[in-house]
Amino acid sequence: MANIGFLTRKQDGSYHGKISTLTLDAPIVMTPIDRVSERAPDFRVTSGEAEVGAGWIRTNKITDAPYITITLDTPELPRRIHANLGQAPGQNDPNVFVLIWNRPGTLR
């Protein structure tokens, strides 16, 4: 697992922060959207003017803790990034969240 960003939840339900890897350092905003179907995303992810992904609210089956699963995809990336946004461990501010990425095919 790798921490690839921190986001802060705002009063309007959006999340603001940035994603940082060895080759990517970009601000992102997750804005809540009205779902049009059961499978539709709960959030639109943007960086500047560009839409770069989507997010879905999920619940951990073991702890019942909510988290957001995120898919990011842009022409600069060799493939989609799948990550999860959840409470940052040891963080005293309940509005600060960490973006965690797992390489596909690795054990969790």
N, CA, C and O of each residue as an XYZ file, in Angstrom:
432
protein
N       0.842     -1.182      0.000
C       0.000      0.000      0.000
C       0.883      1.239      0.000
O       1.924      1.277      0.656
N       0.460      2.231     -0.731
C       1.217      3.475     -0.796
C       0.285      4.656     -0.606
O      -0.798      4.715     -1.188
N       0.722      5.584      0.212
C      -0.010      6.830      0.403
C       0.350      7.725     -0.778
O       1.510      8.100     -0.946
N      -0.646      8.066     -1.594
C      -0.370      8.910     -2.759
C      -1.054     10.275     -2.661
O      -1.103     11.015     -3.644
N      -1.580     10.611     -1.484
C      -2.171     11.932     -1.343
C      -2.965     12.108     -0.067
O      -3.333     11.144      0.605
N      -3.217     13.356      0.245
C      -4.094     13.731      1.355
C      -5.156     14.668      0.809
O      -4.878     15.504     -0.051
N      -6.379     14.524      1.314
C      -7.469     15.414      0.935
C      -8.183     15.868      2.195
O      -8.225     15.147      3.192
N      -8.737     17.054      2.142
C      -9.487     17.611      3.263
C     -10.949     17.749      2.860
O     -11.267     18.306      1.809
N     -11.840     17.230      3.714
C     -13.282     17.346      3.458
C     -13.740     18.751      3.829
O     -13.437     19.245      4.915
N     -14.468     19.387      2.924
C     -15.004     20.731      3.128
C     -16.457     20.646      3.585
O     -17.070     19.582      3.503
N     -17.010     21.758      4.065
C     -18.379     21.776      4.576
C     -19.418     21.424      3.527
O     -20.492     20.934      3.874
N     -19.128     21.660      2.246
C     -20.091     21.352      1.187
C     -20.043     19.888      0.748
O     -20.750     19.494     -0.179
N     -19.202     19.074      1.419
C     -19.111     17.654      1.089
C     -18.058     17.315      0.056
O     -17.861     16.145     -0.270
N     -17.371     18.336     -0.468
C     -16.297     18.087     -1.428
C     -14.998     17.804     -0.675
O     -14.880     18.067      0.521
N     -14.030     17.261     -1.408
C     -12.703     16.966     -0.860
C     -11.679     17.682     -1.730
O     -11.757     17.630     -2.958
N     -10.708     18.356     -1.088
C      -9.683     19.099     -1.816
C      -8.314     18.632     -1.336
O      -8.093     18.465     -0.136
N      -7.404     18.424     -2.269
C      -6.055     18.019     -1.907
C      -5.214     17.819     -3.129
O      -5.397     18.491     -4.144
N      -4.267     16.869     -3.031
C      -3.447     16.590     -4.201
C      -2.988     15.153     -4.186
O      -2.924     14.500     -3.145
N      -2.670     14.684     -5.375
C      -2.111     13.362     -5.564
C      -0.638     13.561     -5.898
O      -0.288     14.393     -6.735
N       0.227     12.784     -5.233
C       1.666     12.919     -5.442
C       2.303     11.546     -5.564
O       2.189     10.710     -4.667
N       2.976     11.325     -6.690
C       3.771     10.122     -6.904
C       5.122     10.586     -7.454
O       5.387     11.787     -7.510
N       5.968      9.651     -7.856
C       7.260     10.047     -8.416
C       7.106     10.846     -9.707
O       7.946     11.695    -10.010
N       6.052     10.588    -10.467
C       5.880     11.267    -11.757
C       4.644     12.156    -11.828
O       4.403     12.786    -12.858
N       3.868     12.220    -10.772
C       2.608     12.961    -10.793
C       2.498     13.807     -9.534
O       2.678     13.297     -8.428
N       2.211     15.069     -9.688
C       1.999     15.976     -8.569
C       0.936     16.970     -9.012
O       1.241     17.979     -9.647
N      -0.315     16.675     -8.673
C      -1.415     17.485     -9.197
C      -2.483     17.720     -8.132
O      -2.782     16.829     -7.336
N      -3.056     18.924     -8.121
C      -4.182     19.175     -7.227
C      -5.410     18.422     -7.738
O      -5.612     18.298     -8.946
N      -6.225     17.922     -6.814
C      -7.485     17.289     -7.204
C      -8.606     17.769     -6.299
O      -8.391     18.125     -5.140
N      -9.797     17.767     -6.855
C     -11.014     18.098     -6.113
C     -12.028     17.004     -6.408
O     -12.248     16.640     -7.563
N     -12.641     16.485     -5.356
C     -13.727     15.518     -5.507
C     -15.020     16.228     -5.146
O     -15.205     16.655     -4.006
N     -15.909     16.351     -6.116
C     -17.161     17.067     -5.926
C     -18.319     16.075     -5.922
O     -18.447     15.273     -6.848
N     -19.177     16.119     -4.877
C     -20.326     15.205     -4.876
C     -21.273     15.501     -6.039
O     -21.492     16.658     -6.397
N     -21.824     14.443     -6.616
C     -22.774     14.597     -7.721
C     -24.005     13.754     -7.431
O     -23.944     12.800     -6.656
N     -25.118     14.106     -8.053
C     -26.343     13.318     -7.923
C     -26.197     12.042     -8.748
O     -25.879     12.092     -9.936
N     -26.431     10.914     -8.112
C     -26.340      9.635     -8.811
C     -27.543      9.460     -9.723
O     -28.674      9.738     -9.325
N     -27.305      9.003    -10.933
C     -28.394      8.781    -11.890
C     -28.788      7.311    -11.965
O     -29.804      6.962    -12.567
N     -27.974      6.448    -11.347
C     -28.293      5.020    -11.272
C     -27.531      4.430    -10.096
O     -26.684      5.092     -9.497
N     -27.840      3.182     -9.774
C     -27.203      2.511     -8.642
C     -25.692      2.370     -8.835
O     -24.946      2.392     -7.856
N     -25.236      2.227    -10.061
C     -23.813      2.030    -10.346
C     -23.072      3.331    -10.655
O     -21.852      3.330    -10.820
N     -23.800      4.424    -10.732
C     -23.187      5.719    -11.053
C     -22.297      6.183     -9.891
O     -22.535      5.810     -8.742
N     -21.282      6.989    -10.185
C     -20.394      7.475     -9.118
C     -21.083      8.481     -8.204
O     -22.082      9.104     -8.564
N     -20.508      8.616     -6.998
C     -20.970      9.601     -6.023
C     -20.196     10.910     -6.131
O     -20.663     11.958     -5.687
N     -18.994     10.835     -6.734
C     -18.118     12.000     -6.849
C     -17.527     12.102     -8.242
O     -17.271     11.090     -8.895
N     -17.313     13.314     -8.689
C     -16.546     13.608     -9.897
C     -15.200     14.127     -9.410
O     -15.147     14.979     -8.523
N     -14.115     13.621     -9.981
C     -12.770     14.042     -9.598
C     -12.206     14.920    -10.711
O     -12.188     14.528    -11.878
N     -11.749     16.108    -10.338
C     -11.183     17.032    -11.315
C      -9.806     17.509    -10.858
O      -9.470     17.487     -9.674
N      -9.030     17.938    -11.846
C      -7.757     18.609    -11.596
C      -7.754     19.826    -12.506
O      -7.649     19.702    -13.727
N      -7.867     20.985    -11.910
C      -8.050     22.197    -12.713
C      -9.371     22.100    -13.453
O     -10.411     21.868    -12.836
N      -9.344     22.273    -14.752
C     -10.556     22.203    -15.575
C     -10.857     20.791    -16.075
O     -11.932     20.545    -16.621
N      -9.915     19.862    -15.895
C     -10.056     18.518    -16.470
C     -10.717     17.538    -15.507
O     -10.381     17.485    -14.324
N     -11.661     16.765    -16.035
C     -12.222     15.661    -15.258
C     -11.256     14.490    -15.384
O     -10.928     14.061    -16.490
N     -10.799     13.972    -14.234
C      -9.769     12.930    -14.247
C     -10.207     11.626    -13.591
O      -9.442     10.663    -13.560
N     -11.432     11.585    -13.067
C     -11.858     10.343    -12.435
C     -13.207     10.451    -11.761
O     -13.948     11.419    -11.931
N     -13.496      9.413    -10.985
C     -14.777      9.322    -10.283
C     -14.564      8.572     -8.973
O     -13.576      7.859     -8.803
N     -15.511      8.745     -8.049
C     -15.436      8.071     -6.754
C     -16.781      7.523     -6.332
O     -17.823      8.106     -6.631
N     -16.752      6.384     -5.625
C     -17.944      5.704     -5.144
C     -17.825      5.468     -3.651
O     -16.791      4.998     -3.177
N     -18.874      5.791     -2.902
C     -18.894      5.546     -1.460
C     -19.119      4.060     -1.220
O     -20.021      3.454     -1.798
N     -18.285      3.480     -0.357
C     -18.377      2.065      0.004
C     -18.310      1.933      1.517
O     -17.995      2.896      2.216
N     -18.605      0.739      2.022
C     -18.506      0.446      3.447
C     -17.636     -0.781      3.644
O     -17.832     -1.801      2.983
N     -16.669     -0.682      4.555
C     -15.809     -1.805      4.876
C     -16.662     -2.904      5.488
O     -17.373     -2.666      6.464
N     -16.600     -4.103      4.927
C     -17.449     -5.207      5.376
C     -17.073     -5.719      6.759
O     -17.898     -6.338      7.431
N     -15.853     -5.473      7.191
C     -15.413     -5.949      8.504
C     -15.682     -4.920      9.595
O     -16.197     -5.261     10.660
N     -15.331     -3.653      9.330
C     -15.443     -2.624     10.362
C     -16.656     -1.718     10.212
O     -16.941     -0.922     11.107
N     -17.371     -1.819      9.107
C     -18.497     -0.929      8.789
C     -18.083      0.527      8.615
O     -18.937      1.414      8.599
N     -16.789      0.781      8.484
C     -16.303      2.148      8.284
C     -16.494      2.552      6.819
O     -16.202      1.768      5.917
N     -16.978      3.763      6.584
C     -17.135      4.218      5.193
C     -15.787      4.611      4.592
O     -14.882      5.050      5.301
N     -15.670      4.449      3.296
C     -14.517      4.911      2.548
C     -14.984      5.214      1.133
O     -16.119      4.903      0.773
N     -14.127      5.812      0.338
C     -14.467      6.128     -1.052
C     -13.446      5.441     -1.945
O     -12.241      5.632     -1.781
N     -13.926      4.648     -2.884
C     -13.045      4.041     -3.875
C     -12.999      4.974     -5.085
O     -14.030      5.467     -5.542
N     -11.790      5.208     -5.596
C     -11.580      6.207     -6.632
C     -10.869      5.584     -7.825
O      -9.954      4.776     -7.663
N     -11.290      5.962     -9.009
C     -10.603      5.596    -10.237
C     -10.138      6.883    -10.910
O     -10.939      7.784    -11.157
N      -8.839      6.967    -11.206
C      -8.269      8.114    -11.902
C      -7.741      7.638    -13.244
O      -7.110      6.585    -13.328
N      -7.996      8.411    -14.296
C      -7.526      8.035    -15.619
C      -7.353      9.287    -16.464
O      -8.296     10.057    -16.647
N      -6.155      9.484    -16.972
C      -5.858     10.605    -17.863
C      -4.919     10.116    -18.956
O      -4.303      9.060    -18.809
N      -4.800     10.856    -20.039
C      -3.907     10.428    -21.122
C      -2.451     10.267    -20.686
O      -1.718      9.477    -21.282
N      -2.021     10.997    -19.664
C      -0.635     10.918    -19.199
C      -0.320      9.617    -18.474
O       0.843      9.221    -18.388
N      -1.339      8.951    -17.955
C      -1.123      7.725    -17.186
C      -1.071      6.515    -18.114
O      -1.851      6.437    -19.063
N      -0.171      5.576    -17.858
C      -0.114      4.377    -18.689
C      -1.334      3.471    -18.483
O      -1.690      2.697    -19.372
N      -1.972      3.569    -17.310
C      -3.200      2.831    -17.030
C      -3.919      3.483    -15.870
O      -3.365      4.336    -15.177
N      -5.152      3.075    -15.667
C      -5.959      3.648    -14.584
C      -5.294      3.434    -13.233
O      -4.591      2.449    -13.006
N      -5.540      4.389    -12.344
C      -5.142      4.249    -10.945
C      -6.409      3.982    -10.145
O      -7.383      4.727    -10.246
N      -6.393      2.919     -9.352
C      -7.483      2.606     -8.436
C      -6.950      2.849     -7.029
O      -5.911      2.307     -6.652
N      -7.659      3.660     -6.255
C      -7.216      4.001     -4.916
C      -8.429      4.098     -3.991
O      -9.574      4.141     -4.441
N      -8.151      4.132     -2.701
C      -9.200      4.281     -1.695
C      -8.902      5.490     -0.830
O      -7.755      5.739     -0.460
N      -9.947      6.238     -0.513
C      -9.840      7.400      0.355
C     -10.508      7.061      1.676
O     -11.687      6.710      1.711
N      -9.753      7.165      2.765
C     -10.301      6.865      4.085
C      -9.658      7.733      5.143
O      -8.761      8.524      4.851
N     -10.115      7.583      6.366
C      -9.560      8.353      7.480
C      -8.069      8.105      7.579
O      -7.608      6.970      7.459
N      -7.321      9.165      7.797
C      -5.872      9.062      7.938
C      -5.543      8.531      9.330
O      -5.939      9.139     10.325
N      -4.825      7.406      9.421
C      -4.472      6.849     10.737
C      -3.654      7.847     11.546
O      -2.731      8.479     11.031
N      -4.006      7.978     12.809
C      -3.278      8.864     13.702
C      -3.541     10.342     13.491
O      -2.920     11.180     14.146
N      -4.442     10.671     12.598
C      -4.753     12.073     12.301
C      -5.785     12.579     13.306
O      -6.820     11.944     13.511
N      -5.506     13.710     13.924
C      -6.436     14.275     14.909
C      -7.590     15.021     14.278
O      -8.623     15.216     14.918
N      -7.433     15.443     13.031
C      -8.481     16.192     12.340
C      -9.385     15.210     11.591
O      -8.920     14.549     10.663
N     -10.670     15.094     11.969
C     -11.563     14.135     11.309
C     -11.898     14.486      9.862
O     -12.556     13.705      9.175
N     -11.452     15.652      9.391
C     -11.718     16.067      8.014
C     -10.534     15.837      7.080
O     -10.587     16.221      5.911
N      -9.462     15.212      7.582
C      -8.291     14.914      6.759
C      -8.314     13.426      6.403
O      -8.449     12.564      7.271
N      -8.179     13.149      5.107
C      -8.256     11.787      4.595
C      -7.010     11.468      3.787
O      -6.378     12.359      3.220
N      -6.663     10.188      3.742
C      -5.491      9.740      3.007
C      -5.933      8.933      1.788
O      -6.892      8.165      1.857
N      -5.229      9.112      0.676
C      -5.501      8.382     -0.555
C      -4.471      7.250     -0.650
O      -3.272      7.504     -0.757
N      -4.948      6.005     -0.610
C      -4.086      4.821     -0.585
C      -4.222      4.064     -1.897
O      -5.329      3.830     -2.382
N      -3.089      3.688     -2.462
C      -3.045      2.947     -3.721
C      -2.399      1.593     -3.477
O      -1.384      1.504     -2.786
N      -2.977      0.541     -4.040
C      -2.383     -0.799     -4.048
C      -2.107     -1.193     -5.477
O      -2.955     -1.010     -6.351
N      -0.917     -1.738     -5.727
C      -0.629     -2.236     -7.075
C      -1.569     -3.395     -7.354
O      -1.682     -4.302     -6.530
N      -2.248     -3.388     -8.501
C      -3.149     -4.493     -8.836
C      -2.407     -5.838     -8.802
O      -1.277     -5.959     -9.278
N      -3.070     -6.823     -8.234
C      -2.502     -8.164     -8.174
C      -1.677     -8.432     -6.929
O      -1.168     -9.541     -6.766
N      -1.522     -7.433     -6.025
C      -0.764     -7.666     -4.810
C      -1.716     -8.044     -3.689
O      -2.901     -7.712     -3.729
N      -1.194     -8.736     -2.697
C      -2.007     -9.103     -1.535
C      -2.269     -7.879     -0.709
O      -1.430     -6.982     -0.620
N      -3.424     -7.842     -0.107
C      -3.787     -6.694      0.738
C      -3.713     -7.095      2.175
O      -3.980     -6.279      3.058
